[in-house]
Amino acid sequence: MSMTWFRLYHDLPDDIKLRKFTAQEKWAWIALLCLSSKSSERGTIHADDDDIAEYCEFVCYRDWE
């Protein structure tokens, strides 16, 4: 199985905006990058909010909001 990569810079943890995120928000952001990279239309996400919340490991849709 071949893997498709997307670029993530090593200085990402130094980004001032990202540092303001909670740990769960940081994980969700990374998960969304992965999800959009896997999409047939790369860079887009075609999923409803419940599916995105589950994918990002939020307890419920309300937490995703």
N, C-alpha and C positions, 0 to 999 in steps of 0.2 A: 504494500500500500504506500503510495507516495503522499507526502505531506505538502500542503500549500502554506507558504509563510506570508505573514505581513510584517511590516517593519515597526518595531517599537524601540525607541531610543533609550539608551542606558541611563540617561540623566532624567528620565521621567519622574523618579521620586523627588527630584529637586524642583519640579514645577510648582510654583507658588499657589496656583489655582487648585491643582490636584491635592496639595497638602491640606487644603481646607475641607476636603471630603472626609466623611466617616469611612471606616474600614469597609463597611458593606457597600457604600457608594463607589469606592475604588474598585471593589471586586465586580460590581455591576457594570462599571464602565469598561473594564477589561473583557468581561463576558459579552457585552454588546459589540465590542470591536471584533471579537472572534465570530460572533453570530453574523455580523454583516460581511465579514470576510468569506464565510462559508456559503453565503447566498448565491443563487444562480445569477443574480444581477449584483455582482460584487459591490459592496459598499452600501447596500440598502438592506433594510429589515422588513420582511413581509410577515408579520405575526401580530396577533392581537395582544392587548395589554396583559391578559391573564397568562398567556404563554410566555411572554417576556418576563413577567414577574417570577414565574416558576423557573425559567432558565437562569435568571440572575440570583436564584435562591432566596427571594423575598418570601416571607411567610404568606402574604396575601397581596392581592391587587392594590389594596389601600396603602400598603407600605411602599409599593412601587410608585404610586402617585406622589 
